[in-house]
Amino acid sequence: MFPLQTDTSHLGQLLLPGTPPPVPEGAENVFPLSASLMVAVSVLLFLLILRNFLNVLPYLSGGVLRARGSAVLEGSVKLSRDRNLVAAVLIIPAILVIYRYRLLEVSWFDTLSPDLKLLAVAGLFAAFLLLRYLLYRWFMPRRRYDDYQMAYRTGHTFFILLMLLVLATVGILSALGLPDVTVRTFLLIEAGVLYLLYLLRKGQILSTSCNPLTTFLYLCGLELLPASLLVVPAVIL
């Protein structure tokens, strides 16, 4: 009988695949712990201001449908305060949506850990809000600034409406199982349309006390310049 021969040439080889296994779809979009904590804080804060939200809800559409529709909100200290409070609370969901659906794409974000990336998104969004407020204070006229102030605060109303639309869109499209890229496209379109409408309404309010050239300069300085803080990094960085 012939001796039994066993091929042992493979014993010294590492029997592992040459490439790493593919990352499961959606794994990179799992919220880090910090994001989960922000969600919990956001829900708690919204429950605390639910009455304020319900008070101001019937008046939100007025600023969108009519150029002077925001006058009702600005004419009431309580309604204006409620509106501003609701807008402030919705900043946290805005940051989470921007992070989750990559609405703000900056290449170096991908080099960060999920927690640091969320922090970077929050920092850039906070810088945008701070710059917008500083420019508002810088350009504020010394006299007859009521329309100027109303035009600025109209942004709070539009922000609330945008977030309500965004959260509804995220909920519906996610329930339908649509991919993130589709949800992202819908959110960008909604944000773009409402932002253009906001610029139109703000220009109409400013035009009641400013000439066309001054109105245009105000829009460039108060809105387009801060907005470039969000757009330019996504294009050149």
Secondary structure by P-SEA (a helix, b strand, c coil): ccccccccccccccccccccccccccccccccaaaaaaaaaaaaaaaaaaaaaaaacccccccccccccaaaaaacaaaaaaaaaaaaaaaaaaaaaaaaaccccccccccccaaaaaaaaaaaaaaaaaaaaaaaaaacccccaaaaaaaaaaaaaaaaaaaaaaaaaaaaaaaacccaaaaaaaaaaaaaaaaaaaaaaaaaaaaccccaaaaaaaaaaccaaaaaaaccccccc
